[in-house]
Amino acid sequence: MNSQATKTPAPNPWLIAVSVMLATFMEVLDTSIASVALPYIAGSVSATNDEATWVLTSYLVANAIVLPASSWFSQRFGRKRFLLSCIVVFTVASFACGAADSLAMILIARAVQGAGGGALQPLSQSILLESFPPHKRGQAMAFYGLGVVVAPVLGPTVGGWLTDTYSWRWAFYINIPVGILATLMIMRYVHDPDYIKDAKPGRFDGIGFGLLAVWLGALQIVLDKGQEDDWFGATWIRWAVAILAVTFVSFLWWELREKNPLVRLRVLLNRNFALGCTLIALFGGVIYGIITLLPLLYQELLGYNAMDAGMAVSPRGLGSFLVMPLIGILSSKIDNRYLLVLGFIIFGVCSLWFGHVDLAISQWSFLTPIVLSGLGASMIFVPLATTSMASLPNEQMGNAAGIFNLMRNIGGSVGISIVNTIVARHEQLHRVEMAHHLTASNPRLVEMLHGATALTTRAGGTVQQAYGLVNNIYGQQARLLAYVDDFQYMALACFLCIPLVLFLKKAKPRKGAISAAH
């Protein structure tokens, strides 16, 4: 007891939470903030829009590769030192992105930025979980959720405003003051736990890291370019998928037999953690799909600019912000499985609500489901994170957090690819279906043609232009129906998650699994 009394008083855990949440918010915000600026980036560096998408892909690939390796690096170099190094690398690379004057330079800078940001989420999550006693971990994860749930929603809004008001370069420069503040706070309040100081991670698993890099890189490239090149219709896609399959199986085999693996996959033997990883991957696909689709719908079909589209979907962040503290309190008082079921139901209903879209909606027609979807996301993220890792000892938190966040990122990448593919393919299907009704006996079509002909001839146009105008209207309707299909599929995915939730065990944290870190 006397020796304990002489120890330096532990910092307030909420100061630790603010410190690590700043880093998390900065990193997650950057996954989406650049998306609305891509056309401006392409024009600035004399690149096509397709080439500019590699600005996103290079970041995601580097980010995903570092995620599972974060546990080994934190044990080898010290978690605080590694976290500070990642923030410094991320901040410096952000400046390099903003200052880039060529596509090659910005891609290199984005890859370095992604590598620096890859470890920020799992490190922040494990530090938070260890800094609070078990009965307050729900509140801690609610605070952490502000960064992970709200940041992707604010990204397009902030990015659109900075791009329209100043320049696309400020979408990257904004990270610099946040990175400096996070560095100063972490230096002051965060300390390494004893098990990190005494850790002996062994040699670096270079083979495992190489296999991880190859299969994640192949996966991201296939997802990013698959729809553009007709998926398996392209020979190079088939080869990329073959490389992905071989390296993925090799990675699993190597990590399971290696004495000191880069990723300790045996943590997936924990039932709650394995189910939690499955659910976060499915939910990652749904929420990133929604985040991708809604701004596109506003811009493509309703003619909004980047800033207005971002503003239309921003209330989701308000819903998350308002309910997150309440969720943190409830998750420590009631069975988290009830919150998860309710969260998936709310998000699924909101997806069905979005499926009632038409071309006559206003900017705020979907205000209620957008706010409710933010509420539902909060009810899923916080209870799922705490339930998944509640029974794991502190020594496994870093490794588990890396896998958990990797599964969310992979789910998000797959989800974005699927929803974009459905929009493109189903638009063609609906065009074919609608073509059956384009006959002279269709009174609605005849009425539209007469109206379009009168409109174009008054403006000095031709009959052919009138037909083109009608064709554009049908094209818009076909694409709108494809969006509706997407929203309905995402609702179905949410409802299918509910039976998996029922297989989770009630979260009962291990006795003694309290903060050993501070």
C-alpha positions in Angstrom: 0.0 0.0 0.0 2.8 2.4 0.8 4.5 1.8 -2.5 1.2 2.5 -4.2 0.9 5.7 -2.3 4.2 7.0 -3.6 3.3 6.5 -7.2 2.5 9.5 -9.4 -1.3 10.2 -9.3 -3.0 8.8 -12.3 -4.3 11.5 -14.8 -8.0 12.0 -15.0 -9.2 9.4 -17.5 -11.4 12.0 -19.3 -8.3 14.0 -20.1 -6.8 10.8 -21.6 -10.0 10.3 -23.5 -9.8 13.8 -25.0 -6.2 13.3 -25.9 -6.6 10.1 -27.9 -10.0 11.1 -29.3 -8.4 14.1 -31.0 -6.1 11.8 -32.9 -8.9 9.4 -33.8 -11.2 12.2 -35.0 -8.5 13.6 -37.2 -7.7 10.3 -38.8 -11.3 9.2 -39.4 -12.3 12.6 -40.7 -9.5 12.3 -43.3 -11.0 9.1 -44.7 -13.9 11.0 -46.1 -13.0 14.7 -46.2 -11.0 14.4 -49.4 -13.8 12.6 -51.3 -15.7 15.7 -52.2 -12.5 17.4 -53.3 -11.5 14.8 -55.9 -12.6 16.8 -59.0 -10.7 19.8 -57.8 -7.6 17.7 -57.0 -7.7 16.1 -60.4 -7.9 19.5 -62.2 -5.1 21.0 -60.0 -2.6 18.2 -60.8 -3.8 17.6 -64.5 -5.2 14.2 -63.8 -8.5 12.5 -64.7 -11.2 11.8 -62.2 -10.5 8.1 -62.4 -6.8 8.7 -61.6 -7.8 11.0 -58.7 -9.6 8.1 -57.0 -6.2 6.7 -56.2 -5.9 9.5 -53.7 -8.5 7.6 -51.6 -7.3 4.1 -52.5 -3.6 4.7 -51.6 -4.7 6.0 -48.2 -7.0 3.1 -47.5 -4.5 0.5 -48.5 -1.7 1.9 -46.3 -4.1 2.5 -43.5 -5.4 -1.1 -43.5 -2.0 -2.7 -43.7 -0.7 -0.9 -40.6 -3.9 -1.6 -38.5 -3.2 -5.2 -37.5 0.5 -4.5 -37.0 -0.1 -1.8 -34.5 0.0 -4.2 -31.5 3.5 -5.4 -32.3 4.9 -2.0 -32.9 3.4 -0.6 -29.7 5.0 -3.5 -27.7 8.4 -3.1 -29.5 8.7 0.7 -29.2 6.3 1.5 -26.4 2.7 2.4 -27.0 3.0 6.1 -26.2 6.1 6.6 -28.3 4.5 4.7 -31.2 1.3 6.7 -30.9 3.2 10.0 -30.9 5.3 8.9 -33.9 2.1 8.0 -35.9 0.6 11.4 -35.1 3.7 13.2 -36.2 4.0 11.2 -39.4 0.3 11.8 -40.2 0.5 15.5 -39.5 3.7 16.0 -41.6 2.2 13.9 -44.5 -1.0 16.0 -44.3 1.1 19.1 -45.0 2.9 17.3 -47.9 -0.6 16.4 -49.4 -1.7 20.0 -49.3 1.6 21.2 -50.8 1.7 18.5 -53.6 2.0 19.8 -57.1 1.7 16.5 -59.0 -0.4 13.4 -58.8 2.7 11.2 -58.0 3.6 13.4 -55.1 0.1 13.5 -53.6 -0.2 9.7 -53.9 3.1 9.1 -52.1 2.1 11.6 -49.4 -1.3 10.0 -49.0 0.2 6.5 -48.6 2.5 7.9 -45.9 -0.4 9.6 -44.3 -2.4 6.4 -44.3 0.4 4.4 -42.8 0.7 7.0 -40.0 -3.0 7.0 -39.4 -3.5 3.3 -39.5 -2.5 2.7 -35.9 -4.3 5.7 -34.4 -7.7 4.0 -34.0 -6.7 0.7 -32.3 -4.2 2.5 -30.1 -6.7 5.1 -29.0 -9.4 2.4 -28.4 -7.1 0.2 -26.3 -5.9 3.1 -24.3 -9.4 4.2 -23.6 -10.6 0.8 -22.6 -7.7 0.4 -20.2 -8.0 3.9 -18.7 -11.5 3.4 -17.4 -12.8 0.7 -14.9 -15.1 -1.9 -16.5 -18.3 -0.2 -15.3 -17.4 3.0 -17.1 -16.1 1.6 -20.3 -19.4 2.1 -22.0 -19.1 5.9 -21.4 -15.6 5.8 -22.6 -16.5 4.1 -25.8 -19.4 6.5 -26.3 -16.9 9.4 -26.2 -14.6 7.5 -28.6 -17.7 6.9 -30.8 -18.0 10.6 -31.3 -14.8 10.4 -33.4 -15.6 7.2 -35.3 -19.3 7.8 -36.0 -19.5 11.6 -36.3 -16.2 12.2 -38.2 -17.1 10.3 -41.4 -20.4 12.3 -41.5 -18.8 15.7 -41.0 -16.0 14.8 -43.5 -17.9 15.6 -46.7 -19.5 18.7 -45.2 -16.2 20.2 -43.9 -14.4 19.1 -47.1 -17.0 20.7 -49.3 -17.0 24.0 -47.3 -13.1 24.2 -47.3 -12.9 23.4 -51.0 -15.6 25.8 -52.1 -14.5 28.6 -49.7 -10.7 28.3 -49.8 -9.0 25.4 -51.7 -8.9 21.6 -51.7 -5.5 21.9 -50.0 -7.1 23.1 -46.8 -8.8 19.7 -46.5 -5.3 18.5 -45.6 -3.9 21.5 -43.9 -6.7 21.4 -41.3 -5.0 18.4 -39.7 -1.9 20.3 -38.7 -3.3 22.3 -35.7 -5.3 19.2 -34.5 -2.1 17.0 -34.8 -0.1 19.5 -32.8 -2.7 19.7 -30.0 -3.1 15.9 -29.8 0.7 15.5 -29.6 1.0 17.9 -26.7 -1.9 16.4 -24.8 -0.7 12.8 -25.2 2.8 13.8 -24.1 1.3 15.2 -20.9 -1.5 12.7 -20.0 -0.9 9.3 -21.6 1.6 6.7 -20.1 2.5 3.1 -20.9 1.1 0.3 -18.7 3.5 -2.1 -17.0 2.7 -5.0 -19.4 3.7 -2.8 -22.4 7.0 -1.8 -20.7 7.8 -5.4 -19.9 6.6 -6.8 -23.2 8.8 -9.0 -25.3 7.2 -9.1 -28.8 10.0 -11.2 -30.3 11.2 -10.7 -33.9 9.1 -8.9 -36.4 6.9 -11.2 -38.5 8.1 -9.9 -41.9 6.5 -12.7 -43.9 3.2 -12.2 -42.3 3.4 -8.4 -42.9 4.3 -9.0 -46.5 1.4 -11.4 -47.1 -1.0 -9.0 -45.3 0.2 -6.1 -47.5 -0.3 -8.1 -50.7 -3.8 -9.4 -50.0 -5.1 -6.2 -48.6 -3.7 -4.2 -51.5 -5.1 -6.6 -54.0 -8.5 -6.5 -52.3 -8.6 -2.7 -52.3 -7.6 -2.5 -56.0 -10.2 -5.0 -57.0 -12.9 -3.2 -55.1 -11.9 0.2 -56.4 -11.6 -0.8 -60.1 -13.8 -3.8 -60.4 -17.0 -2.1 -61.5 -15.1 0.2 -63.9 -13.5 -2.8 -65.7 -16.6 -5.2 -65.6 -15.3 -7.3 -62.7 -14.5 -10.9 -63.8 -15.0 -9.8 -67.4 -11.4 -8.4 -67.2 -8.5 -10.7 -67.2 -6.4 -8.6 -64.8 -9.3 -8.7 -62.2 -9.3 -12.5 -62.3 -5.5 -12.6 -61.7 -5.9 -10.0 -58.9 -8.5 -12.1 -57.2 -6.4 -15.2 -57.6 -3.4 -13.4 -55.9 -5.8 -12.2 -53.2 -7.1 -15.7 -52.5 -3.6 -17.3 -52.4 -2.0 -14.7 -50.2 -5.0 -14.5 -47.9 -5.0 -18.3 -47.3 -1.2 -18.2 -46.9 -1.5 -15.3 -44.4 -4.0 -17.3 -42.3 -1.8 -20.5 -42.4 1.4 -18.6 -41.5 -0.1 -16.5 -38.7 -1.7 -19.6 -37.0 1.6 -21.6 -37.0 4.0 -18.7 -36.3 5.4 -18.5 -32.8 5.4 -14.7 -32.7 2.7 -13.8 -35.3 2.1 -10.2 -36.5 -1.6 -10.7 -35.8 -2.7 -13.1 -33.1 -5.7 -14.6 -34.8 -6.5 -17.0 -31.9 -8.3 -14.1 -30.2 -11.1 -14.9 -32.6 -11.7 -18.1 -30.6 -13.5 -15.8 -28.2 -17.1 -16.1 -29.2 -18.2 -12.5 -28.5 -15.1 -11.1 -30.2 -15.6 -13.3 -33.4 -19.3 -12.4 -33.6 -18.4 -8.7 -32.9 -15.9 -8.6 -35.8 -18.6 -10.1 -38.1 -21.2 -7.6 -37.1 -18.9 -4.6 -37.3 -17.9 -5.7 -40.8 -21.5 -5.9 -41.9 -22.4 -2.7 -40.2 -19.3 -1.0 -41.7 -20.6 -1.9 -45.1 -24.0 -0.5 -44.4 -23.0 2.8 -42.8 -20.3 3.6 -45.3 -22.7 2.6 -48.1 -25.2 5.1 -46.8 -22.6 7.8 -46.3 -21.5 7.2 -49.9 -24.9 7.0 -51.5 -26.8 10.0 -50.0 -24.4 12.7 -51.1 -24.2 11.1 -54.6 -27.9 11.1 -54.8 -28.2 14.7 -54.0 -25.4 15.7 -56.5 -26.3 13.3 -59.4 -30.1 13.5 -59.4 -30.9 16.7 -57.6 -28.1 18.9 -58.9 -26.6 19.9 -55.6 -23.0 21.1 -55.2 -20.6 19.4 -52.8 -21.2 21.7 -49.9 -25.0 21.6 -50.1 -25.0 17.8 -50.4 -22.7 17.6 -47.4 -25.0 19.9 -45.4 -28.1 17.8 -46.3 -26.6 14.7 -44.7 -24.8 16.4 -41.8 -27.7 16.1 -39.3 -26.7 12.4 -38.9 -23.8 13.7 -36.9 -26.2 15.7 -34.7 -28.2 12.5 -34.0 -25.0 10.7 -32.9 -23.7 13.6 -30.9 -27.0 14.1 -28.9 -27.5 10.4 -28.0 -23.9 9.2 -27.5 -23.6 10.2 -23.8 -27.0 8.5 -23.0 -25.8 5.4 -24.8 -22.7 5.4 -22.8 -24.7 5.4 -19.5 -27.2 2.9 -20.7 -24.6 0.4 -21.9 -23.3 0.1 -18.4 -26.7 -0.4 -16.9 -28.6 -2.7 -19.2 -27.9 -5.7 -21.4 -26.0 -4.3 -24.5 -27.8 -6.9 -26.7 -31.1 -4.9 -26.3 -29.4 -1.7 -27.5 -27.8 -3.6 -30.5 -31.1 -5.0 -31.6 -32.9 -1.7 -31.3 -30.0 0.0 -33.1 -30.1 -2.4 -36.1 -33.9 -2.0 -36.3 -33.7 1.8 -36.3 -31.0 1.8 -38.9 -32.9 -0.7 -41.1 -36.1 1.3 -40.9 -34.2 4.5 -41.8 -32.8 2.7 -44.9 -36.3 1.7 -45.9 -37.3 5.3 -45.4 -34.6 6.5 -47.7 -36.0 4.0 -50.3 -39.1 6.2 -50.6 -37.0 8.9 -52.4 -38.2 10.7 -55.5 -36.9 13.6 -57.6 -39.3 16.1 -55.9 -37.7 15.9 -52.5 -36.2 19.0 -50.9 -32.9 19.4 -49.1 -34.4 18.6 -45.8 -37.1 16.0 -46.7 -35.0 13.2 -45.1 -34.1 15.2 -42.0 -35.9 12.8 -39.7 -34.4 9.5 -41.0 -30.9 11.1 -41.3 -31.0 12.1 -37.6 -32.5 8.8 -36.6 -29.8 6.9 -38.5 -27.2 8.7 -36.5 -29.0 7.6 -33.3 -29.1 4.0 -34.6 -25.4 4.0 -35.5 -24.5 5.1 -31.9 -26.7 2.4 -30.5 -24.7 -0.2 -32.5 -21.1 1.1 -32.3 -20.7 1.7 -28.6 -22.4 -1.5 -27.3 -20.8 -3.7 -30.0 -17.3 -2.5 -29.2 -17.7 -2.9 -25.4 -19.5 -6.3 -25.7 -16.9 -7.7 -28.2 -13.9 -7.0 -26.0 -15.5 -7.1 -22.5 -14.1 -10.5 -21.7 -10.6 -10.0 -23.1 -7.7 -9.3 -20.8 -5.8 -6.0 -21.1 -2.8 -7.8 -22.8 -5.0 -8.7 -25.7 -6.7 -5.3 -26.1 -4.2 -3.8 -28.6 -4.2 -6.9 -30.9 -8.0 -7.2 -30.7 -8.6 -3.5 -31.4 -6.4 -3.8 -34.5 -8.4 -6.7 -35.8 -11.8 -5.1 -34.9 -11.0 -1.9 -36.7 -9.6 -3.7 -39.7 -12.8 -5.6 -40.1 -14.8 -2.4 -40.0 -12.6 -0.9 -42.7 -12.8 -3.9 -44.9 -16.5 -4.0 -44.4 -16.7 -0.4 -45.4 -14.6 -0.9 -48.5 -16.6 -3.9 -49.6 -19.9 -2.0 -48.9 -18.9 1.0 -50.9 -18.0 -1.2 -53.9 -21.2 -3.2 -53.6 -23.5 -0.2 -53.5 -21.8 1.5 -56.4 -22.0 -1.7 -58.4 -25.7 -2.1 -57.6 -26.4 1.5 -58.7 -24.6 1.0 -62.1 -26.0 -2.5 -62.8 -29.5 -2.0 -61.6 -29.8 1.3 -63.6 -29.3 -0.8 -66.7 -31.8 -3.4 -65.6 -34.5 -0.7 -64.9 -33.8 1.0 -68.2 -34.5 -2.4 -69.9 -37.7 -2.9 -67.9 -38.9 0.7 -68.6 -38.2 0.3 -72.3 -41.1 -2.2 -72.6 -43.4 0.7 -71.7 -41.9 3.1 -74.3 -44.6 2.5 -76.9 -47.0 4.8 -78.8 -49.9 3.4 -76.9 -48.5 4.7 -73.6 -50.5 7.9 -72.9 -47.9 9.1 -70.3 -45.1 8.8 -72.9 -47.2 10.6 -75.6 -47.9 13.4 -73.1 -44.2 13.8 -72.2 -43.2 13.9 -75.9 -45.7 16.5 -76.7 -44.6 18.6 -73.8 -40.9 18.2 -74.6 -41.5 18.9 -78.3 -43.4 22.2 -77.5 -40.6 23.2 -75.1 -37.7 22.6 -77.4 -39.4 24.1 -80.5 -40.2 27.3 -78.6 -36.5 27.5 -77.8 -35.5 26.9 -81.4 -34.7 23.2 -80.9 -35.5 20.1 -82.9 -37.7 17.0 -82.4 -34.6 15.0 -81.9 -33.7 17.2 -78.9 -37.1 16.6 -77.5 -36.6 12.9 -77.7 -33.2 13.3 -76.0 -34.9 15.3 -73.2 -37.4 12.5 -72.6 -34.6 9.9 -72.7 -32.8 11.8 -70.0 -35.9 11.8 -67.8 -36.2 8.0 -68.1 -32.5 7.7 -67.4 -32.9 9.7 -64.2 -35.9 7.5 -63.2 -33.9 4.3 -63.8 -31.0 5.6 -61.7 -33.4 6.7 -59.0 -34.8 3.1 -58.9 -31.3 1.7 -58.6 -30.7 3.9 -55.5 -34.0 2.6 -54.1 -32.8 -1.0 -54.6 -29.6 -0.1 -52.7 -31.4 1.3 -49.7 -33.6 -1.7 -49.5 -30.7 -4.1 -49.6 -29.0 -2.2 -46.8 -32.2 -2.4 -44.7 -32.2 -6.2 -45.3 -28.5 -6.4 -44.2 -29.4 -4.6 -40.9 -32.3 -6.9 -40.2 -30.1 -10.0 -40.9 -27.7 -8.8 -38.3 -30.3 -9.1 -35.5 -30.1 -13.0 -35.3 -26.3 -12.7 -34.9 -26.7 -10.3 -32.0 -28.8 -13.0 -30.2 -25.8 -15.4 -30.3 -23.7 -12.9 -28.3 -23.2 -13.7 -24.7 -24.1 -11.0 -22.1 -21.0 -8.9 -21.5 -19.4 -9.8 -18.2 -16.0 -8.1 -17.9 -13.3 -10.2 -16.3 -12.6 -9.3 -12.7 -9.3 -7.4 -12.5 -9.5 -6.3 -16.0 -9.3 -2.7 -14.9 -6.9 0.0 -15.9 -3.4 -1.3 -15.6 -2.2 1.5 -17.8 -2.3 4.4 -15.5 
